[in-house]
């Protein structure tokens, strides 16, 4: 029987590395599913206490959601988004997009633009989400904005290729 995955492995990789976390991640010793969940919850509480940032708060909100505490999970998600960097918001938006939550991804990318209006990448990401939604004109506008802001010739070539296909 496989262990339940409480949150993505990438989150576990960001946890502080005291021996009990390493043992848990490496499943030493093997634990029952119930014990594993208990220990993982303790590890997340420890990590959040050690460093309150986007990643740890998202991990805790995921655990709370899986435990059925939707209200507390939503509160932590909101708090985590306030702490997110440009890159974290961008990655989160792509996670939403890949999960089929296109409108949520668009909202996340728009928030990233609001916080980081001088980043061509925020407009590029929004363009991708808008294209996925089928909002062709808005996608083109966002991609054109990204194109006007980047100095990277490879990115310009890539974006021009996308625009030609829209």
Residue, then its C-alpha position, 0 to 999 in steps of 0.5 A: x500500500x502506498x503512502x498518502x501524498x499530503x502535498x507535492x514532493x516539491x514542497x517536502x523538499x523545501x522543508x527544514x532538514x532536521x533528522x525527523x524530517x529526513x527520516x519521514x521523507x525517506x520513510x525510515x522506518x516504514x510507517x502505517x498510513x495513519x502514522x505517516x499522516x500524523x508525522x507529516x502533519x507534525x513536520x509541516x507544523x514544524x516547517x511553518x513555525x520555522x519559516x512562514x513563507x508561500x511554500x510552507x503556508x501552501x503546504x499547511x493549507x493543503x494538509x488542512x484541506x485534506x483534513x477537512x478544515x476548509x476554512x483554515x485552509x482558505x485563510x492560509x492560502x490567502x495569507x500565502x499569496x500575500x507573501x508570494x514572490x513573482x516566481x512563486x505566483x507564476x509557478x502557482x498560476x501554472x499549477x492552476x492552469x495545468x490543473x484545468x483551473x484556467x480562470x483561477x490561473x488568469x486571476x493569479x497571473x493578473x495579480x502577478x502583473x499588478x505586483x510586478x508590472x515591469x516583468x515581461x514574464x508576467x504578461x507572457x504567462x497571462x497570455x498563455x492562460x488567456x490563449x488556453x481559455x480561448x480569449x484570443x485578442x486578450x492573449x495577443x495583447x498580453x503577448x505583445x506587451x511581453x514582447x515589447x518589454x523583453x530584450x531577450x532575442x530567444x524570447x522575442x522569437x518564441x513570442x513572435x511564433x506564438x503570436x503567428x499561431x494565434 
